[in-house]
Amino acid sequence: MQFDESNIRNLLIRAKAEGIFSKAVAGFILPDGTQRLVALDTPENTVFDIASLTKVCPTSTLALSYILEGSLHIDDKVIDYIPELQTNYRDDVRIFHLLTHSLDYRVPMKTLRTLPPEGILDALYTYQFERAPGADFNYGNPASVLLGMILSRITGKDLQQQGRERFFEPLGMTRSGWDPLTRDFNRIEKAEIMPTEICAFRNREIQGEIHDESAWVLRKLFPVGSAGMFSCVPDLLKFVQMVLNDGIIEGSQSRAQAPHEPQQELRRVAPAGILEMVSQNAFANPEFAALTRTMDSATRAGACTALGWELNSTKFMGTHASPRTFGKTGFTGASIVADASAGAAVVLLSNFTYPHREQNADRIHAFRAALADAFFKSV
């Protein structure tokens, strides 16, 4: 393919002129495994709060690794790990429902931000569902908060430690993790971190601390599975490349390597099969039919999400990627779009919410789709 850097740069400049963001870094994985970076008014390795990208890097991807290894199962009951869960349908809530956001939590977690951390958890534990688990797709933070708690309970390690051991250190993601200003490893200078918002709730500029309000409150207990990770585009490209390589570290085996060339020793950080799990429609999988038995057939036919990752969403993925395109967005202006069929991906980090958030994500979604189309139409 011919990578058109000038076209990408023009898209970024136009977005700045339209006030969508003022600073951004876009990174690209080409089908041959090479990577390209295009930055707008900030260094390429600038650290951003990646918001809900935390749900996949590392939370759900950790969960999928454990499922493939057998230490966690897709149909495990959540109450086996979180017996404090006292909501109705508590006996029916499974790991599958957390990974597919098919729990009927209708409470925006930002409405809980004035509670103490224990109060936020109690609100999730005692919530009364109107619909049974598996009846509908309902994206939100609660499922990822619970999933992160489960991963910590089965390993005895918080998400920061799990992410470091499983992904960040083996992949060389030296600028990734929670608490970049205060952690005891790879601390980041404040000047190297992008501010996210002048926050009315906290009455100050947010820079280097969690932007998501409920995750910021819950940080007093543990790193949260729904938000709070910080990273940079070069690090995230390593993570996405690993997923596209089905768990193999970039560089250990090139996609373009000829059969007669000697292969380097394979180094896995995720089990084989993880790419299939993030690029296949979970609701269409007959294996999981029993877990979506309360979902009507029309909803099941239209639902399209992978385990942990979003799947084939033209709203932000554009129209040129294949049906096996998976990805995720983050409130602060972050996104990942990866095409499993092409072995290509685009990662965007921007300061969309600075100095103040917009009423909705329509403009950043339109830009994400345009960026993806500009890239994938040439793949």
C-alpha positions as CSV (number, residue, x, y, z in Angstrom):
1,M,0.0,0.0,0.0
2,Q,1.0,3.6,-0.4
3,F,0.8,5.5,2.9
4,D,-0.2,9.1,2.2
5,E,1.2,11.0,5.2
6,S,0.3,14.4,3.7
7,N,-3.4,13.4,3.5
8,I,-3.3,12.3,7.1
9,R,-1.6,15.5,8.2
10,N,-4.1,17.6,6.3
11,L,-7.0,15.8,8.1
12,L,-5.4,16.6,11.4
13,I,-4.9,20.2,10.5
14,R,-8.4,20.6,9.3
15,A,-9.7,19.1,12.5
16,K,-7.7,21.6,14.5
17,A,-9.1,24.4,12.4
18,E,-12.6,23.2,13.1
19,G,-11.9,23.1,16.8
20,I,-12.3,19.3,17.2
21,F,-8.9,19.2,19.0
22,S,-5.8,21.3,19.0
23,K,-3.2,18.5,19.6
24,A,-3.1,14.9,18.5
25,V,-1.0,12.0,17.5
26,A,-2.1,9.4,15.0
27,G,-0.3,6.0,14.5
28,F,-0.6,3.4,11.8
29,I,0.2,-0.3,11.4
30,L,0.6,-1.2,7.8
31,P,-0.1,-4.8,6.5
32,D,3.6,-5.5,6.3
33,G,4.0,-4.7,10.0
34,T,5.7,-1.4,9.5
35,Q,4.5,1.6,11.6
36,R,4.0,5.3,10.8
37,L,3.4,8.2,13.1
38,V,1.9,11.6,12.4
39,A,1.8,14.2,15.2
40,L,0.0,17.6,15.4
41,D,1.6,20.2,17.6
42,T,2.9,17.7,20.2
43,P,5.7,15.1,20.4
44,E,4.9,11.7,19.1
45,N,5.4,10.1,22.5
46,T,3.1,12.5,24.4
47,V,1.2,10.6,27.1
48,F,-2.6,10.9,27.1
49,D,-5.3,9.7,29.4
50,I,-6.8,7.0,27.2
51,A,-10.1,6.9,29.1
52,S,-12.3,3.9,28.0
53,L,-9.4,2.4,25.9
54,T,-8.6,1.1,29.4
55,K,-11.4,-1.4,29.0
56,V,-9.4,-3.2,26.3
57,C,-5.9,-2.2,27.2
58,P,-5.5,-4.0,29.4
59,T,-8.7,-5.1,31.1
60,S,-10.7,-7.2,28.7
61,T,-7.6,-8.5,26.9
62,L,-6.3,-9.7,30.2
63,A,-9.6,-11.5,30.8
64,L,-9.5,-13.1,27.4
65,S,-5.9,-14.3,28.1
66,Y,-7.0,-16.0,31.3
67,I,-10.0,-17.5,29.6
68,L,-7.8,-19.0,26.9
69,E,-5.5,-20.3,29.5
70,G,-8.3,-21.9,31.5
71,S,-8.0,-19.9,34.8
72,L,-11.3,-18.0,34.0
73,H,-14.3,-19.2,32.1
74,I,-16.8,-17.3,29.9
75,D,-19.8,-18.8,31.7
76,D,-18.5,-18.4,35.3
77,K,-20.9,-16.7,37.7
78,V,-19.8,-13.2,38.8
79,I,-21.0,-13.9,42.3
80,D,-18.4,-16.7,42.6
81,Y,-15.8,-13.9,42.5
82,I,-17.9,-11.0,43.9
83,P,-20.3,-12.4,46.4
84,E,-21.1,-8.9,47.5
85,L,-23.2,-8.6,44.3
86,Q,-26.8,-8.5,45.7
87,T,-28.7,-7.3,42.6
88,N,-31.6,-9.1,41.2
89,Y,-30.6,-11.8,38.6
90,R,-27.4,-12.1,40.7
91,D,-27.3,-15.9,39.9
92,D,-27.5,-15.3,36.2
93,V,-24.8,-12.7,35.7
94,R,-21.8,-14.3,33.9
95,I,-18.3,-13.2,32.7
96,F,-19.8,-13.2,29.2
97,H,-22.2,-10.4,30.2
98,L,-19.3,-8.3,31.5
99,L,-17.3,-8.8,28.3
100,T,-20.2,-8.0,26.0
101,H,-21.8,-5.2,28.1
102,S,-25.0,-7.1,28.0
103,L,-26.1,-6.2,31.6
104,D,-29.0,-3.7,32.1
105,Y,-27.1,-1.2,34.1
106,R,-28.9,2.1,33.3
107,V,-27.1,4.3,35.7
108,P,-24.4,6.7,34.3
109,M,-21.5,6.3,36.7
110,K,-20.9,10.1,36.6
111,T,-24.1,10.4,38.7
112,L,-22.3,8.4,41.4
113,R,-19.2,10.6,41.5
114,T,-20.1,12.4,44.7
115,L,-20.3,9.1,46.7
116,P,-17.3,7.7,48.5
117,P,-15.7,4.8,46.6
118,E,-17.4,2.2,48.8
119,G,-20.7,3.9,48.0
120,I,-20.1,3.6,44.3
121,L,-19.5,-0.1,44.6
122,D,-22.5,-0.5,46.8
123,A,-24.7,1.2,44.1
124,L,-23.4,-1.4,41.6
125,Y,-23.9,-4.3,43.9
126,T,-27.5,-3.4,44.8
127,Y,-28.7,-2.1,41.4
128,Q,-32.1,-3.5,40.3
129,F,-32.1,-4.6,36.7
130,E,-35.2,-4.1,34.6
131,R,-34.1,-6.7,32.0
132,A,-32.3,-10.0,32.5
133,P,-28.6,-10.5,31.7
134,G,-28.0,-11.1,28.0
135,A,-31.3,-9.4,27.0
136,D,-29.7,-6.4,25.4
137,F,-26.4,-4.6,24.6
138,N,-25.9,-1.7,27.0
139,Y,-22.5,-0.2,26.9
140,G,-21.2,1.5,30.1
141,N,-18.6,1.5,32.8
142,P,-20.1,-0.8,35.5
143,A,-19.3,-4.1,33.7
144,S,-15.7,-3.2,33.2
145,V,-15.4,-2.1,36.9
146,L,-16.7,-5.5,38.0
147,L,-14.5,-7.3,35.5
148,G,-11.4,-5.5,36.7
149,M,-12.2,-6.5,40.3
150,I,-12.6,-10.1,39.3
151,L,-9.2,-10.2,37.5
152,S,-7.6,-8.8,40.7
153,R,-9.3,-11.4,42.9
154,I,-8.3,-14.4,40.8
155,T,-4.7,-13.2,40.5
156,G,-4.1,-11.4,43.8
157,K,-2.7,-8.5,41.8
158,D,-4.1,-5.2,40.8
159,L,-4.6,-4.2,37.2
160,Q,-1.5,-2.1,37.2
161,Q,0.7,-5.1,38.2
162,Q,-1.1,-7.5,35.8
163,G,-0.8,-5.1,32.9
164,R,2.9,-4.6,33.5
165,E,3.7,-8.3,33.8
166,R,1.5,-9.6,31.0
167,F,1.8,-6.8,28.4
168,F,3.6,-3.6,29.2
169,E,7.0,-4.8,30.2
170,P,7.3,-7.7,27.6
171,L,6.1,-5.3,24.8
172,G,8.3,-2.4,25.9
173,M,5.4,-0.1,26.7
174,T,7.5,2.0,29.0
175,R,5.1,5.0,29.1
176,S,1.9,3.1,29.9
177,G,0.0,2.5,33.2
178,W,-2.1,4.2,35.9
179,D,-0.8,7.1,38.1
180,P,1.9,8.4,35.7
181,L,3.0,11.2,38.1
182,T,3.3,9.1,41.3
183,R,3.8,5.4,40.5
184,D,7.1,3.8,41.5
185,F,8.1,2.8,38.0
186,N,8.5,4.8,34.7
187,R,7.2,8.0,36.1
188,I,6.2,10.6,33.5
189,E,7.0,14.3,33.9
190,K,3.8,16.4,34.0
191,A,4.9,18.5,31.0
192,E,4.9,15.3,28.9
193,I,1.3,14.5,29.7
194,M,-1.6,16.1,27.8
195,P,-4.1,18.0,29.9
196,T,-7.7,16.6,29.4
197,E,-10.0,19.3,30.7
198,I,-10.5,22.3,32.9
199,C,-12.9,20.3,35.2
200,A,-15.8,22.0,36.9
201,F,-16.3,19.0,39.2
202,R,-12.8,19.3,40.6
203,N,-12.4,23.0,39.9
204,R,-9.0,22.7,38.3
205,E,-7.2,21.6,35.1
206,I,-6.8,17.9,34.9
207,Q,-3.3,16.8,33.8
208,G,-1.8,13.5,34.8
209,E,-4.7,12.4,37.0
210,I,-7.7,10.3,35.9
211,H,-10.2,12.3,33.9
212,D,-13.2,10.0,34.5
213,E,-14.8,11.2,37.7
214,S,-16.1,7.9,39.1
215,A,-12.8,6.1,38.2
216,W,-11.0,9.0,39.9
217,V,-13.0,8.4,43.1
218,L,-12.5,4.6,42.9
219,R,-8.7,5.0,42.5
220,K,-8.6,5.2,46.3
221,L,-9.4,1.5,46.4
222,F,-7.7,0.1,43.3
223,P,-6.9,0.9,39.6
224,V,-10.3,0.7,37.8
225,G,-11.0,-1.6,34.8
226,S,-13.1,1.0,33.0
227,A,-10.8,4.1,32.8
228,G,-7.7,5.7,34.1
229,M,-4.9,4.2,32.0
230,F,-2.3,6.6,30.5
231,S,-0.4,5.7,27.4
232,C,1.1,7.1,24.2
233,V,0.6,6.1,20.5
234,P,3.9,4.3,20.1
235,D,3.0,2.1,23.1
236,L,-0.5,1.4,21.9
237,L,0.8,0.5,18.5
238,K,2.9,-2.3,20.1
239,F,-0.2,-3.5,22.0
240,V,-2.4,-3.6,18.9
241,Q,0.3,-5.2,16.8
242,M,0.5,-7.9,19.4
243,V,-3.2,-8.6,19.1
244,L,-3.0,-8.6,15.3
245,N,-0.2,-11.1,15.6
246,D,-2.5,-13.3,17.8
247,G,-0.5,-12.7,20.9
248,I,3.0,-12.8,19.5
249,I,5.4,-9.9,20.3
250,E,6.1,-7.7,17.3
251,G,9.3,-8.5,15.6
252,S,9.4,-12.2,16.6
253,Q,7.8,-13.2,13.4
254,S,7.1,-10.8,10.5
255,R,3.9,-11.1,8.4
256,A,6.0,-10.5,5.3
257,Q,8.6,-13.1,6.2
258,A,9.2,-15.5,3.3
259,P,8.8,-19.3,4.1
260,H,12.5,-20.0,3.4
261,E,13.8,-17.4,5.8
262,P,14.8,-18.5,9.2
263,Q,12.2,-17.7,11.9
264,Q,13.1,-16.1,15.2
265,E,11.8,-17.8,18.3
266,L,8.2,-16.9,18.9
267,R,7.5,-14.9,22.1
268,R,3.9,-15.0,23.2
269,V,2.3,-12.6,25.7
270,A,-1.2,-13.7,25.0
271,P,-2.4,-17.2,24.1
272,A,-3.2,-18.3,20.5
273,G,-6.8,-17.6,19.6
274,I,-7.0,-14.1,21.1
275,L,-7.3,-12.4,17.7
276,E,-10.3,-14.6,16.9
277,M,-12.0,-13.6,20.2
278,V,-11.6,-9.9,19.5
279,S,-12.7,-10.0,15.9
280,Q,-15.7,-12.3,15.9
281,N,-19.3,-11.3,16.8
282,A,-20.0,-12.7,20.2
283,F,-23.7,-12.5,20.0
284,A,-23.8,-14.5,16.7
285,N,-21.6,-17.3,18.2
286,P,-23.8,-20.4,18.8
287,E,-21.5,-21.4,21.7
288,F,-22.8,-18.4,23.7
289,A,-26.5,-18.8,22.7
290,A,-27.5,-19.9,26.2
291,L,-26.0,-16.7,27.6
292,T,-28.2,-14.5,25.4
293,R,-31.4,-16.6,25.7
294,T,-33.3,-13.5,26.9
295,M,-32.3,-11.5,23.9
296,D,-35.0,-11.4,21.2
297,S,-33.9,-12.7,17.8
298,A,-34.1,-9.3,16.0
299,T,-31.8,-7.7,18.6
300,R,-29.4,-10.7,18.5
301,A,-29.3,-10.4,14.7
302,G,-28.5,-6.7,14.8
303,A,-26.1,-6.8,17.7
304,C,-22.5,-6.7,16.7
305,T,-19.8,-6.8,19.4
306,A,-16.8,-8.9,20.1
307,L,-15.7,-10.1,23.5
308,G,-14.4,-6.9,25.2
309,W,-13.9,-5.0,21.9
310,E,-16.4,-3.2,19.7
311,L,-16.8,-4.8,16.3
312,N,-17.4,-3.3,12.8
313,S,-18.9,0.0,14.0
314,T,-19.0,2.3,11.0
315,K,-19.8,5.2,13.3
316,F,-16.1,5.6,14.2
317,M,-14.4,2.8,12.1
318,G,-15.5,4.2,8.7
319,T,-16.7,2.2,5.7
320,H,-13.5,0.8,4.2
321,A,-12.5,-1.7,6.8
322,S,-13.5,-5.3,6.7
323,P,-16.3,-7.0,8.8
324,R,-13.5,-8.3,11.1
325,T,-12.6,-4.8,12.2
326,F,-12.4,-4.4,15.9
327,G,-11.7,-1.3,18.0
328,K,-12.6,1.0,20.9
329,T,-13.1,4.7,21.7
330,G,-12.2,6.8,24.7
331,F,-14.1,9.8,25.9
332,T,-11.0,12.1,25.9
333,G,-10.5,11.7,22.1
334,A,-8.8,8.3,21.9
335,S,-9.5,5.5,19.5
336,I,-8.2,2.2,18.1
337,V,-9.4,0.8,14.8
338,A,-7.8,-2.5,13.7
339,D,-8.7,-4.7,10.7
340,A,-7.9,-8.3,11.5
341,S,-8.2,-9.3,7.8
342,A,-5.8,-6.7,6.6
343,G,-3.4,-6.8,9.5
344,A,-3.6,-3.0,9.7
345,A,-4.6,-0.5,12.3
346,V,-4.9,3.2,13.2
347,V,-4.6,4.6,16.7
348,L,-5.6,8.2,17.6
349,L,-4.9,10.1,20.8
350,S,-6.1,13.7,21.0
351,N,-7.2,16.4,23.4
352,F,-10.8,16.5,22.2
353,T,-12.2,17.3,25.7
354,Y,-9.8,20.2,26.3
355,P,-10.5,22.8,27.5
356,H,-14.1,21.6,27.9
357,R,-16.0,18.6,26.7
358,E,-18.6,18.8,24.0
359,Q,-22.3,17.8,24.4
360,N,-21.8,14.6,22.4
361,A,-19.1,12.7,20.5
362,D,-20.5,13.3,17.0
363,R,-17.6,15.5,15.7
364,I,-14.8,13.3,17.1
365,H,-16.6,10.2,15.7
366,A,-16.9,11.8,12.3
367,F,-13.2,12.5,12.4
368,R,-12.3,9.0,13.6
369,A,-14.3,7.6,10.7
370,A,-12.7,9.9,8.1
371,L,-9.2,9.1,9.4
372,A,-9.9,5.3,9.2
373,D,-11.3,5.7,5.7
374,A,-8.3,7.7,4.6
375,F,-6.1,4.9,5.8
376,F,-8.0,1.7,5.1
377,K,-9.1,2.6,1.6
378,S,-5.5,2.2,0.5
379,V,-4.9,-1.1,2.4
